[in-house]
């Protein structure tokens, strides 16, 4: 298997995990649209360099009209991260939270 085909396989599996996980109504957090949640998981996997399957949607909020904040648990340690999206579900940013 070439690296290119392996990467395609990994992305296909990750997309399937995201699609499967995000169809659950239990993932509806803080009023965020499903598209925002899916986009956050995808962006977090890319930005934080972890498999999408290791990201769990924890909670969310709508601090301003049209901006959604989605809290994530990343990796086996469950490290906290936060993702923000706009009213069109475009990801504005993904960062790890500082330990409290």
Buried (B, 14 or more C-beta within 10 A) or exposed (E): EEEEEEEEEEEEEBEEBBEEBBEEEEBBBBEBBBEBBBBBBBBBBEBBEBEBBBBBBBEBBEEEEEBBBBBBBBEEEEBBBBBBBEEEBEBEEBEBEEEE
